[in-house]
Amino acid sequence: AARKVADECDALGAAGVHLFQLDLLNARQCASFIPEVKAAAGGVDIFVGLAGAGGSYQPLLEIDSVQMSEAFQGQVAGSFTLARDAGLAMPDDGTGRVIFVSAASSYKFSHGTYGYAKAALNQLTSFLAYELAARRITVNTLVPQLIDLESIDRKTREKRKVFTPLGLIPHPEQIARMCVTLCSPLFNIVTGETISMDGGYRLRPPEDR
């Protein structure tokens, strides 16, 4: 997938496209990642934290501390390290952007360590936004529901649309467009926000979701 994106960037005339590999569950790799990117690319202007690792829907009362730690590292701590280091490497001219992509599971208390970790990521947004504001860097989080990926079977996709007021579920291109929007100078006043992209799914009564 990364190679496909790189090829598309090349086709559009983008210069200096670099590919890096990272295991979010490996704290040491997370700590060295942004310095490597900065050395190769010359700097960091925008960070989009879309990836996540670890976590499950298994009830919290059934998991152990190792599973909890893994979920936190893969969904929160790794993203924090990358976003912090990226933020410190960004210029303080008002163009720096940090964007996380969370999930609607962050609002569902029945979604185990995955939901808990995504909720923690949502909260991290506000704390990091407060501290990076001194450098004129904005920090926001997008919260989509089920994303319309090729891997989602038709039955699941249609069922979710029925329970969504707009009858839509977010497509990857819509998430990308929102990222572009948040990076625009027109939104340099918006920070510390969690922005739902769920077609109104969260507005339904819990028993209808």
C-alpha positions in Angstrom: 0.0 0.0 0.0 2.8 2.4 0.9 4.5 1.7 -2.4 1.3 2.4 -4.3 1.0 5.8 -2.6 4.6 6.6 -3.4 4.1 5.6 -7.1 1.0 7.9 -7.2 3.0 10.8 -5.7 5.8 10.2 -8.3 3.2 10.3 -11.1 1.9 13.6 -9.8 5.4 15.0 -9.9 6.3 15.0 -6.2 10.0 14.9 -5.6 11.8 13.2 -2.8 9.3 10.5 -1.8 10.7 8.3 1.0 9.4 5.1 2.4 10.0 4.0 6.0 8.9 1.0 8.0 7.9 1.1 11.6 6.5 -1.3 14.3 4.4 0.8 16.6 4.6 -2.0 19.2 8.4 -1.4 19.4 9.1 1.6 21.6 12.7 1.8 20.5 11.8 2.0 16.8 9.2 4.7 17.6 11.9 6.8 19.4 14.3 6.7 16.5 11.7 7.1 13.7 11.2 10.9 13.4 15.0 11.6 13.6 15.4 9.2 10.7 12.7 10.9 8.7 14.1 14.3 9.5 17.6 13.3 8.3 16.2 11.8 5.1 13.6 14.5 4.2 15.3 17.5 5.7 12.4 18.3 8.1 8.9 17.6 9.2 5.9 19.9 8.4 2.8 17.6 8.9 2.3 14.4 10.9 -0.8 12.2 10.2 -1.1 9.3 12.7 -3.3 6.8 11.0 -1.7 3.5 11.9 -2.5 1.6 15.1 -1.5 -1.8 16.4 -2.8 -4.0 19.3 -6.0 -3.9 21.1 -9.1 -6.1 20.9 -12.8 -6.1 21.7 -12.3 -8.6 24.4 -13.9 -7.5 27.8 -11.4 -5.7 30.0 -12.1 -8.1 32.9 -10.8 -11.0 30.7 -7.4 -9.5 29.7 -4.1 -9.3 31.5 -1.7 -6.4 32.0 0.5 -7.5 29.1 -2.5 -7.2 26.7 -3.4 -3.8 28.2 0.2 -2.6 27.8 0.4 -3.8 24.2 -2.8 -2.0 23.3 -1.6 1.2 24.9 1.8 1.1 23.2 0.4 0.3 19.8 -2.5 2.7 19.8 -1.4 5.6 22.1 2.2 5.6 23.3 3.7 4.9 19.9 1.6 7.7 18.3 2.5 10.0 21.2 6.2 9.5 20.7 6.0 10.1 16.9 3.7 13.2 17.3 5.8 14.7 20.0 9.0 14.3 18.1 7.4 15.5 14.9 6.0 18.5 16.6 9.4 19.5 18.0 10.9 19.2 14.5 8.2 21.4 12.9 8.7 25.1 12.1 7.0 27.5 14.5 5.5 29.6 11.7 1.9 28.4 12.0 2.1 25.8 9.3 2.8 22.7 11.5 0.0 20.2 11.8 -0.5 17.0 13.8 -3.5 14.9 12.9 -4.5 11.6 14.5 -7.1 9.2 13.2 -9.0 7.5 16.0 -12.2 5.5 15.7 -15.9 5.5 16.8 -14.9 2.6 19.1 -13.5 5.3 21.4 -17.2 6.1 22.4 -18.2 2.4 22.9 -17.5 1.1 26.4 -18.0 -2.4 25.2 -15.0 -2.3 22.8 -12.4 -3.5 25.2 -8.8 -2.4 25.0 -9.2 -1.1 21.4 -12.0 1.3 22.5 -10.1 2.3 25.6 -6.9 3.0 23.7 -8.7 5.1 21.0 -10.5 7.0 23.8 -7.1 7.7 25.3 -5.8 8.9 21.9 -8.8 11.3 21.8 -7.8 12.8 25.1 -4.1 13.0 24.1 -5.2 15.3 21.3 -6.2 18.1 23.8 -3.2 17.8 26.0 -0.7 17.8 23.1 -2.6 20.7 21.4 -2.2 22.8 24.5 1.5 22.2 24.7 2.3 22.6 21.0 0.2 25.7 20.7 3.3 27.7 22.0 4.9 26.6 18.7 1.8 27.5 16.7 1.2 23.9 15.8 -2.3 22.6 15.7 -3.3 19.1 16.9 -6.7 17.5 15.9 -8.2 14.1 15.7 -10.6 12.6 13.1 -13.0 10.0 14.5 -14.5 7.9 11.7 -16.8 5.0 12.1 -16.4 1.8 10.0 -14.2 2.9 7.0 -15.3 1.9 3.6 -12.4 -0.3 2.7 -12.2 -3.0 0.0 -11.7 -5.6 2.8 -15.2 -4.8 4.3 -17.7 -7.3 3.0 -20.9 -6.0 1.4 -23.2 -7.3 4.1 -21.3 -5.5 6.8 -21.1 -2.3 4.8 -24.8 -2.2 4.0 -25.9 -3.0 7.5 -23.8 -0.1 8.9 -25.3 2.2 6.3 -28.8 1.3 7.5 -27.9 2.4 11.0 -26.3 5.6 9.9 -28.6 8.7 9.5 -26.9 9.9 6.3 -26.8 6.4 4.9 -23.0 6.8 4.4 -19.9 5.4 5.9 -16.6 7.3 5.4 -14.4 6.5 2.5 -10.6 6.8 2.7 -10.6 9.7 0.2 -13.0 11.6 2.5 -10.6 11.2 5.4 -7.7 12.3 3.2 -9.7 15.4 2.2 -10.4 16.3 5.8 -6.7 16.0 6.5 -6.0 18.4 3.7 -8.6 20.8 5.0 -7.1 20.8 8.5 -3.7 21.5 7.0 -5.1 24.6 5.2 -4.2 28.1 6.5 -8.0 28.6 6.8 -8.0 26.2 9.7 -4.9 27.4 11.6 -7.2 28.5 14.5 -8.7 25.0 15.0 -6.8 22.8 17.5 -7.5 20.3 20.2 -10.6 19.0 18.5 -12.0 15.5 17.9 -14.0 15.6 14.7 -16.5 12.9 14.0 -16.7 11.5 10.5 -19.5 9.0 11.0 -22.5 10.1 8.9 -24.3 10.7 12.2 -23.8 7.2 13.5 -23.1 8.5 17.0 -26.5 10.2 17.0 -28.4 7.0 17.0 -29.7 5.6 20.3 -27.3 2.9 21.7 -29.8 0.1 21.1 -30.0 1.0 17.4 -26.2 0.9 16.8 
